Amino acid sequence: MQQELNIFGQPIGASLSTWTERPFPPLTPMLGRHCSLEPLDVERHAADLYAAHAEASDGRDWTYLFVGPFAGLSDYVGHLRSEAARRDPQHHAIVDTATMKPVGTAALMRIDPANGVIEVGHVTYSPRLKRSRAGTEAMFLLMTRVFDELKYRRYEWKCDSLNAPSRRAALRYGFAFEGIFRQAIVYKGRNSDTAWYAMTDRDWRLVRAAFEQWLSAENFDPQGHQRRTLSDIRSALVLSDRFKA
């Protein structure tokens, strides 16, 4: 691609003369086959969410989050009530369609309509949601809202650089690693170097196709085991796309 130059012969970024500010995400449900995402409602969701998280054998799921673990339901309700009242982050409960019970939460945050940038964060998966089709579909539904519905340009994932499961998840979902911001955050009385990941609207076509293939019924055997991993499907699509180019 030829580099654009200004009148002084300096290289400049690609023109976005048709770009317009994007809408703020609506507080409406996102519906999938295995789960739905609903705006967080403390009265409807808190007790079931607390029960789902209580199935964990210890508190390790909260190590890399700014909050938790919680001493009891009342503390958890207080936390959710505070978060649900905020416009940004915009929290959602992840509801399992098989049981119609909330089993985790995730938020759209650092919402920047002017530049078309948004981040997914506050991802808290209970044992009922981990390593499930619903858990993967929840991320796909958020991406679909960001790129297809709202037409944002960039979608970010950030985590403590020591949070190995979160970093693996980012790569599995199709985010690209962009670097480490050293000494970026202080939380729970300790330092955090932050690992940055992102995908753009240009990445989305292949990322979406991989999710669609992975989530299809044909990708699972009668016992519910995946036939191909999400990463393998995406790698094959990328390779095929290169041969077409």
N, C-alpha and C positions, 0 to 999 in steps of 0.2 A: 504494500500500500504506500502510495506516494505521500511524503510528509507535507502537510500544509505549511505555508509560510505567510507572514504578514508583509506589509508594505516595506518593512525594514529588512526583509530577508531572514527574519527570526522564525524558528520553528514554533508552531502553536498547535493546540489541541484541535481535534476535529470539530467542525461547525455543528452547533445544535440550535440553529436558527428557528426550528419549529418546536423547540422544547417549551413546555408550559408546566407550571407547578402542578404537582399531583394531589389528588384528594387525600385527606386524612382517613385512615382506615375506619370503616363503619363498625359499629357495635352490633353486628348481626352474626348468626350462626354460620358455620362452615360444615357442610354435610358430606360424609364419605360413606363407604360400605362398612368399614370396621369401626369407625369412630366418628364422632362429631365434635366440633369445637364450639363452645358456647361462652358468651361473655360471663366472666366470673360473677356468681351470685352467692353471697355468703350464706344466706338462709337455705338455699337449695343444695349447695355443693359442699359446705365446710365439713359437716359431720362425716359424710361418705369419703371425702378426701383424707381426712384424718385417719379413719379406719383403714383405708387402703395403705397409707404410709406406715401405719402401725404394724403391718405384717412383716416389715423388714426386721431382720434379726438384731440389728444394731443401728447406730446413727451415722454410719459412714456416708450415706447418700447426701448428707448435709455438709460435709467437710468443705467443699469448694463453693458453697452458696453463702450469701451474705447473712442469712438467717438460719435458725434451727440448729439442732433438733429442739423440739418444743416440749415443755414440761407437762403439758396436758392440753385437752381440747380447747379450753378457754383461751390459752395463750395463742394457739393456732388460729382461732376465730378472730382474735384481736389483730393478728398479723394480716389475715386475709381481708378483714374489713378495711384496714388502712390501705392495702394495695388496690382493692376494688374501687376505691374512691378516686384513684389517680387516673388522669387522662393518658399519661405516658409515664411508665409502661402501661400498655393495654393488655390486661391479663385475661386468659381464657382457660376454662376447665375443659379437659379432654375426657369425653364421655364414651365409654365402651358401648357400642350398639347392641351387643349380645346381652348385657345386663342392665343397660341404661343407667349405669352408675359412673360418676366421675372417678377417674383413676390416675390423674396427673394434671399438671398445669403447664402453660407456656405463655410467653408474652411477646407482643410486638413492642419495640422500645427504641429510644433515640430516634424518634420518627422525624424525618426531615423532608417534608413535602417539596420544598423549594428545589432541593438537589436530587430528589428521588432516591433517597437512601434510607434504609430501615434495618433494624437489627432484631434478631430473635434471641430471647434470653429468658432468665428465670425458669428454665426448663427443669421441672421436677417430676420424674417418673416414679410411680410406686412400683412395688414388685409385680403387681397385676398387669402393668403396662410394658415393662421392660422386655426386650427381645420378642416383641409381638408385631403382627401386621398392623395393629391399631397404632402402635407407637411410631412406626415408619410412616403410616398414612397421615398421622397428625402433622408431621413436618411437611409432607407433600401438600396438604391443604393450606398451610400457612404460605408456602411458596406460591401456590396457585393464586391466592389472594394478592400477594405482593406483586407478582409479575403479570399475570393474566388480567386480573380484575382492576388493579390500581395502576399498572404500567410503571412501577418504580424501576430504576436503573441498576440498583445495587442492593444486595441483601447480605448482612453481616452476621458472623458468629464469633463471639469472643469468649475466652475462658482463661482461668489460671493456667499458666504454662505447665504446671505440675499435674494438672488434671488429665491424666492419660485417657480415661474413658471418653471424656468430652472431646478430646482432640481426635480420637479414632472415629467418633460419631460424625464430626464435622467432615472428615475426609470421605466417610462412607456415604454421606448425603450428597456429596458433590461440591462442597466448598473447597476453594483453593487456599493453601497456606500463604500468608502474606508477610509474616514476620513476628518478632517478639518486641513488645513495648516494655522496656525494663523499668522496674520500680514504678509501675503505673498506678497501683491501687494499694491502699491499706484497708484490710478488713479482718475482723475477728482478732485484732491485735498483731497481725503479721503482714509481711510484704507479699505482694503478688506481681510477678512479671506476667503480662497479659499476652496470650497468643491470639493473633488476629487471623480470621478466615473470612472469605467472601465469595459470592458468585454474582455475576452480572446478568443483565438481560440477554447479552450475547451468549452466555453459557446455558441459558435456561432451556433452549430447544432440546438439547441432548440430555440435560438433567431430567427434564419432564418425561421424555420418552423412556428413559431408564426406569423411573419410578412407575410409569404406567405398565411396563413389561413386568417389573418385579411384583407389583400388586395384583396382576392378573391371576385368575384362578388356575390357569395352566402352569403357573410357576410353582405350584405346591402339590405335593403328593397327597394321597388319601389320609395320611397321618398328620398333614399340615406342615411338613418340612419343606423348606425352599429347595427348588431344583438348581437355581443359579443365584448367586449373590448379587446384590445391587451394584457393587463395585465391578464385578465381572461383566454384568450387562452393560454398564456405562462404558467400560473400557472397549468392549466390542463395538459399541455404537460410534465411539470416537474414532476407532481404527477404520471402520467402514466409511465414515464421513471423510476421512483423509483420502481414501482411495477414490472417492467421488470427485474430490476437488481437482 
